[in-house]
Amino acid sequence: MKYRVLGKTGLKVSILGFGGIPIRRVSEREAVAVVNRALDLG
């Protein structure tokens, strides 16, 4: 996995992320489908 430094914090973070807040606005079934699709796509 590739990492980058986050601004001036010095923290190394992965360049790939998945925001979790919007996923709370859908049903659990839909959320699971979205996560599984993301995993399928690599």
KAWO-V307658 format. One record per pair of residues at least 4 apart in sequence whose ideal C-beta (glycine too) atoms are under 6 Angstrom apart, sorted by the first residue. I is the first residue (numbers start at 1). J is the second residue. If there is no record, write none. Layout:
# KAWO-V307658
i={I:I}
j={J:J}
This chain:
# KAWO-V307658
i={1:2:3:3:4:6:6:23:26:26}
j={14:15:12:14:15:11:13:31:30:31}
